Amino acid sequence: MGWPSMPVESASGKILTPSNVMREWRSMSLVPVCEPLADAEHLDRFGGHSRMSVRALAGAALLSVASAQDGARDDGLERDYGPELPRLAPLEPAEALGSFRLRPGFRIEQVAAEPLVRDPIAMAFDEDGRLFVVEMRGYSEWREERLGSVRLLEDTDGDGHFDTSHLFAEGLAWPTAIACWNGGVFVAAAPDVFYLADTDGDGRADRREHVFTGFGLGNVQGLVNSFRWGLDGRIHGAGSLCGGEIVSVAEPSAPAVPIRGRDFAFDPRTRVLQATSGGAQHGLSFDAFGRKLLSANSDHVQLVMFEDRYAARNPYLPAPRASLSIAADGGQADVFRVSPVEPWRIVRTRLRVKGIVSGPVEGGGTPAGYFTGATGVTVYRGDAFPSEYEGNAFIGDVGSNLVHRKTLEPDGVALIARRAEPKGEFLASTDNWFRPVQFANGPDGALYVADMYREMIEHPASLPPVVKRHLDLRSGRDRGRIYRVVPDDFRQPRIPRLSAAPSAELAALTGHANGWHRDSAARLLVERADLSIVGDLERVATTGELPAGRVCALNLLAVLGALDAAVVMTALEDEDPRVREHGVRLSEDLLARPEIRERLLSMTQDPDARVRYQLAFTLGEVEDPARIAALVALVRRDGTDPWARFAIRSALTVGAGSVLTALAEDAEFAGSRAGRSWLADLALQAGASGLEHDVAAVLALIEELSETETQLAGALASSLVRGLQRSRQSSGSRALLEHSKVAERLLAQRWTDARQRALDEGAQAAVRTDAIEALALAPFEDVRETLARLLDPRHPVPIQLAALATLASFRSPAVATLVLDAWRALGPEARGEAVELLLSRPAWTDSLLDALESRTVRANQLDSTRVHLLRTHPRPDVRTRAGRLFASAAPERLQATLASLRPVLRLTGDPAQGAELFRDRCSRCHRRGGVGDDAGPDLTAVAARGAESILLAVVDPNREIHPQYVDYMVLTTDGQMHTGILAAESSSSLTLRRAGGVSETILRAHVDLVRSSDISLMPEGLIDDLEPTAVADLLAFLLGEE
């Protein structure tokens, strides 16, 4: 089952039927096959097929292996690859059901197929169980033809299968998301969002409103997607890779809302859109308690850890990345496909390996056995599956033709996602055409699967012309299926028609076990704005049987503006921690009530970590002076957790000095390592805020400690100064510092001690680098000579790097002179950071160009990434000078380099020597096992890609770049330039990461310009100076076991 219904001819002339394809698979000797798993239950679970390795599956997919091997020697751009690219025929709808391998206890039903639906990419059930489906028929290159449409599917006989299809709307370019509202639907078709409605009941939209515009279009696989109803009464969506600057069509003069690196939500009543925490690529889902999960191609399940508004309220606190990868087995977890690999992929991989065409190599010649096309994460919130499936996350992998399942468990304030099927998948198909792109929880409790059913799901730019000309990227645009997964004992229930339900009935449904009922009832009540049912909702919120129902009713009361303090008090005392958590958050609109404040202030010892986490955020909205004691209590209990630390600090827009003072009174806490870290951070935050009373509190503490705790007092003074340097509104606070003789004395002594420790060659490296960092707060002329001495090559590289980082904090033109005077003595690593420094300020960049023109610095001493930055610099004069200095990079050079290194693949390398090379050349950006940094991708699993693919990626790092690793340039308001990958972004800050673990967080208040370079942080030419044997050593290390 699962093979084409019609025979296909291979390049060798064989007719490819199910039987002889399987024979050809089994006879292949060029790829190893894993032994069958001995678990009989597993064999039965997946249709009697033993699991084969990914390489075996790849071999099985090579339908004309013999001729492909014979012809591989003649590969080239002029060759006709048609004979190697047979295409498997699709399965007809009835046959497709036989291709599935599903977890025992469940069955899969086809509820719609062509011609009722084609190319489904998103879907939404309305209040009557009708299904609106977005059809993206213009995928992947035909946007301008406006082939996209919306279908309205109905089940007229109640058997659970759709039998009527209405063309609700057409003429849409690349539609990708849909949500129901007020009898119609919001539809995203980048760059736009429309509202469509049928006012005369004929099944076709006759009303079209243009609501928003500005969503990005740069990547067909990175468009706006996944509209979802939230507990807050808003429609949430994923901004994806393309992001955008979103404008309300009704108010074009209003400021655009940037959503790069984030998601968004809009109120369907007011049509006000805001950026939200997130950053999903394709897939966004809420669990029953409103926790938001995301998916991206290579990071299949992530959790959003905080709301963006909490970061936005404190502009002087850098925020961490809001989305956390939570899969226990990693973002690119193994997948267990049962489908073969497409011939075009085999040919393309071979050409990439040889360097004939560009692009990353998958699995060193075979497809990767891990997530590469993860999409559509959806939390199951129905009531038809067994109870252990409630709250599970389901994720599609369109490239591997399967649906993966994760269980979600508490992990401190986060969740951890664990593989549910240890050696298989919840659902997998042997049919390459099966493309599970999105899911939906249905009114019947089933899990619905949107199958785009395409021969290919691939970005067109990644297909070499010599391969692409033999393919049809439109193949399948006339097909599409929708399935539902149900338990074996499932019986079709009656689907309610909620549009006609009285409001009291809808209020009761907010406590229903099925999430579709809760969401639909809540949405309808928001549409009706019917306040007559407030009492009904209060009963569900306070006495409802299900915690999820109580949470739904609580939030709905808040959306309707009818949340009473007594109801919130009940929620704050609820036995379920998730209800208490929502009670804390929703109390923020009722803080004028003393009983609410008192209850919140008493909750610092709540047994649940997430309740205390939310309490920390909420205390930032409380104006009662007693909040300081509550925050101090949270620091003592949860202060070592980094998420709780951020939440507490976000609450201190005012009061950092007071919390610092209170914590310092606890001698045991202040004497601990964690305590001193907290005290330093709070002193820095007080300075950054520029609030005089907070700065005065820190100075008072410094004076108090100056006689008994001199070291701690000096550290606090340094942190305060560092914070004041961040502040843009602190003239009064600076005056306080300047008039503090104690602080002045402590700082002077601290800088003297720091100079001595920095130059002490017998001291530990960490002690010396800490001392060098402290010198950044001293006047430049006082430390100039010390920093110059530290650039001497007699000092270890980490010391030189620390000196360069400290030099970068000053503004004096003399810094460039000092660095360029030391240039000839600097090693490669130090030179890299020296160039970074010289590019960071306009005057220093001019000095670097002077040095290049005088050949004090040679043009070939700058890596390709920094050359590109100079050639594309914001200043025209810099671009002109750089254009004269640097010739354009030639692709021919890279191909020649690759050709010259290919013989290395036949050498046997020494992994031990390779490990040393990795530490020297690669570990500043990459991690393998426990060694290295995270500026670039983790290389722990890189061995699966094979030697040739690794070599290709090193020689030509810009062949294909994941957006996560593109180099960015950020220009700040003081004229300083910063570069690196954009590691995190929030309303308050941007975080850039560079080689060597160097990380810079820049407050948005200081940002003037952000620009992508569109090239990799990894430079070209990284191994150009290595001998072939050394390259073989490096490959041996990367290919070996950890």
Helices and strands as residue ranges (DSSP letters): E 8-9, E 15-16, H 18-27, H 40-45, H 54-61, H 65-72, G 82-84, H 93-96, G 97-99, E 100-102, E 106-113, E 120-125, E 131-135, G 143-145, E 148-154, E 164-172, E 175-181, E 184-189, E 192-197, E 207-215, E 225-229, E 235-238, E 244-248, E 257-258, E 263-266, E 273-276, E 284-286, E 292-296, E 299-304, H 308-312, E 323-325, H 343-353, G 363-365, E 374-379, G 387-389, E 393-397, E 402-411, E 414-419, E 427-429, E 436-441, E 447-451, G 460-462, H 465-468, E 481-487, G 498-500, H 503-509, H 515-528, G 531-533, H 534-543, H 547-559, H 565-572, H 577-586, G 587-590, H 594-601, H 609-619, H 627-638, H 642-650, H 656-664, H 667-671, H 673-689, H 692-705, H 710-726, H 731-738, H 741-759, H 765-774, G 775-777, H 780-790, H 797-807, H 814-821, G 823-825, H 828-839, H 842-853, G 859-861, H 864-871, H 876-885, H 891-901, G 902-906, H 911-917, I 918-922, E 927-928, E 931-932, G 942-945, H 947-955, G 963-965, E 966-972, E 977-985, E 989-993, G 995-997, E 999-1003, G 1004-1006, E 1007-1016, H 1028-1039
